[in-house]
């Protein structure tokens, strides 16, 4: 088995906007097949989000985050590894 060393959330900076976006999408209730959640962003906005996620990484390493869009687990093997 594995022993968890750290269990935390990631992508917390986008949690709020994602909740608002999902709520707005549900209010529209368009019939038909489901659509992809993939949105192509302008380069400047993508760079901003990458910078936010890099800053968030520093927080995750030190403290961890209480909410986010992704769950991250760092684990090591339990017991003797042969």
PyMOL commands that set and color helices and strands:
alter all, ss='L'
color gray80, all
select helices_A, chain A and resi 15-28+43-62
alter helices_A, ss='H'
color red, helices_A
select strands_A, chain A and resi 2-10+70-77
alter strands_A, ss='S'
color yellow, strands_A
deselect
rebuild
show_as cartoon
